[in-house]
Amino acid sequence: MIIGMHHAQITIPKGAEEEGRNFYCKVLGLKEIEKPDPLKGRGGFWLQVGDREVHVGTEDGFDRNSTKSHIAYLVQDVSHWRKVLEGNGTKILESVAIPNFERFEFRDPFGNRVEIISEV
């Protein structure tokens, strides 16, 4: 029986951790958490997102812009995040409307698809 979700993983190019931390920790305001010692040498970093984790691994040879795979961050104020991201030079992509939700998408600096979503 599956009882919940522990974490999701996205990837960034090898050696791009500083740029990744800048975007995910400074722009999005997510908190970096310490990786277990046996995994520290593998690159990347981990983030706390509410009561879940996002593991940012490193991977080369993959076109992140070519996939619909994504992570969706649940927020209280979609318009706030639209302004924050536009102010950071991030191109906003409109999402197909779905009932009871406000949302938009964007690509992070590495091409990963990200969704910002709020219940209305």
C-alpha positions in Angstrom: 0.0 0.0 0.0 1.3 3.5 -0.9 0.7 5.8 2.0 2.1 9.1 0.6 4.7 10.9 -1.3 8.1 11.6 0.2 9.9 13.5 -2.5 10.1 14.3 -6.2 13.3 14.8 -8.1 14.2 17.2 -10.9 17.6 17.5 -12.6 19.9 20.3 -13.6 23.1 20.2 -15.6 26.2 19.0 -13.7 28.0 21.9 -12.2 25.0 24.2 -12.2 24.3 24.0 -8.5 25.1 27.6 -7.7 22.6 28.8 -10.4 20.1 26.3 -9.2 20.4 27.4 -5.6 20.0 31.0 -6.7 16.8 30.3 -8.5 15.2 27.8 -6.2 16.3 29.2 -2.8 16.5 32.9 -3.6 13.9 33.5 -6.3 11.4 30.9 -5.2 12.4 31.1 -1.5 12.6 27.4 -0.9 14.8 26.1 2.0 17.8 24.0 1.2 18.1 20.9 3.5 21.2 18.9 4.1 21.7 15.7 2.1 22.8 12.5 3.9 26.6 12.2 4.0 26.7 9.2 1.6 25.0 11.3 -1.1 26.8 14.6 -0.8 29.5 13.7 -3.3 26.9 13.1 -6.1 26.2 16.8 -6.7 22.9 18.6 -6.6 21.0 19.7 -3.5 17.7 19.0 -1.6 14.9 21.4 -0.9 12.1 21.4 1.8 8.7 22.2 0.3 6.1 22.1 3.0 6.2 18.6 4.5 7.7 17.2 1.4 11.1 17.4 -0.4 12.3 18.2 -3.9 15.7 16.6 -4.7 17.6 18.5 -7.3 20.0 16.1 -8.9 22.5 16.6 -11.7 22.3 15.1 -15.1 23.8 15.9 -18.5 22.7 14.9 -22.0 19.0 15.5 -21.4 16.8 18.2 -23.1 14.6 19.3 -20.3 12.7 21.6 -22.7 11.3 18.6 -24.6 9.3 17.1 -21.8 5.9 17.7 -20.2 7.1 16.2 -17.0 6.8 18.8 -14.3 6.5 19.7 -10.6 3.6 21.8 -9.4 4.0 24.1 -6.4 0.7 24.8 -4.5 0.6 28.5 -3.4 -1.9 30.8 -1.8 -1.5 33.7 -4.3 -0.8 32.9 -7.9 -0.6 36.6 -8.9 2.2 37.2 -6.4 4.3 34.4 -7.9 3.6 35.6 -11.4 5.0 39.0 -10.5 8.0 37.6 -8.7 8.9 35.4 -11.7 8.2 38.1 -14.3 10.4 40.4 -12.2 13.2 37.8 -12.4 12.9 37.7 -16.2 11.1 34.3 -16.3 8.7 33.8 -19.3 5.2 32.9 -18.1 3.4 30.2 -20.0 -0.4 30.2 -19.7 -1.9 26.8 -18.6 -5.1 25.3 -19.9 -7.9 26.3 -17.5 -9.2 23.7 -15.1 -12.2 24.1 -12.8 -11.5 25.4 -9.2 -7.8 26.2 -9.9 -5.8 29.2 -11.0 -2.4 28.3 -12.5 0.4 29.1 -14.8 3.6 27.4 -16.0 7.2 28.4 -16.7 10.5 26.8 -17.4 13.2 27.1 -14.8 16.7 28.3 -15.9 17.5 24.7 -16.9 14.3 24.0 -18.9 12.4 22.0 -16.3 8.7 22.7 -16.6 7.2 24.1 -13.4 3.6 24.9 -12.5 2.3 27.3 -9.9 -1.2 26.4 -8.8 -3.8 27.6 -6.3 -7.3 26.5 -5.4 -10.0 29.1 -5.9 
